[in-house]
């Protein structure tokens, strides 16, 4: 399947590890700029990989289970 997300922006919670990381990278490969959140372990590897694809990417520390923080 070929999905074109050029000129779209995606937000992936938990995007720096595991399934979230795989989703963030797939969205970047599909053309999206990707913002990711992480709970406790800041890791710029995912952001750097997405940027290497020519996309914009940034990471934010966030506890997605805390509605006040969101």
N, C-alpha and C positions, 0 to 999 in steps of 0.2 A: 504494500500500500504506500502511495506517495502522497503525503500531506504537505501543503505549502502554507506556512504560517508567517510568511514575509510580512513585515510591517505590523505584526501582532506582538503583544507583551504577555508573558505568562508569569504567574506566581506559583511557586512550589514550596509548600511547607515541608520542612525536614529534607530540604533539597541537597544537603551536603553529604549524605550517606545513604547506602542501601538502595531501596526502591525509589525513594525521592530523588537521589542522585541520578539514577538511570533515566527517570522521567525528565529531569531538568536537561540532561544531555540530549535526549531524543528531541525535546522541544527546540533546543538550540540547532540541532541538525536539520530540523524542519523549517528553520528560518526565523524563529521567534527570539526576541530579546527576553532574557529570563532573570527574574528576581527570585532569590531563594531565602528561606528562613532556616535558622538552626536554633536548637534549644541551648546547648552548652558548649559544643566543640566547634569553634571557628576554624574553618578549613577553606582556604582560598583556592584549592585545587580545582574544584568544580567550576567556580567563577572563572578562573584562568583558562580552563578547557573551553568554556563557552565563548569567552573573548577570543580565543585562538581561532574559532570558527567565523570570526568577523561579526559577532553579535555583541550587544551590550549585556552586561550582567553585573549584579551586585548581590551582596548577602547582608541580611539583617538578623541580629539576635532577637528571638521572640519565643515566648512560651505560648503556643497557639491554644492551649487549654485555658488560658487566663483571658477571659472576655474583656476585662478592663485594659489589658495590655494590647490586645488586638485593636 
